[in-house]
Every structure is written in structure tokens, then in C-alpha cells.
């Protein structure tokens, strides 16, 4: 029981210092596929693929134009 109390106290101290606890949404198959595609293009871009560099730049541009960040959209 004291272990749970220590954890509860640590969480409360974290929150008191301005910390925030967030619960993220479940990554469905569509989101997993998108993450795989991004990882593929990042790897290819590191190896010099112009097509992948263009793809990543387009994604960065699209993401920067959105009102909410990706992290904010993934919160429950």
C-alpha cells in the first residue's frame, strides 16, 4: 500500500509543479500505416532520395498550416 501512496504523492507533486498528464488516442491501422510511410520516407531522404525529401517537406508544410499540432490532435 505504501508503494501506491508514493506513486500518488509523486504524481501529485508533478501536477503541482505544472505538469500535465495526457492520455493519447489509440493508434488504429490507418495511423500505424501513416507512421510507417513517414519512417520509410525519412530513411530514403537520409539516403538522398529527392522524391522522399519532397514528400517530407510537403508533410511539414501541411502540418504547419494546421490549427492544432499533431500532439494536440492525438489527445483524448
Secondary structure, DSSP 8 states (H G I E B T S, - for coil): -HHHHHHHHHHHHHHHTT-----B----HHHHHHHHHHHHHHHHHHTT-HHHHHHHHHHHHHHHTSSS-HHHHHB-
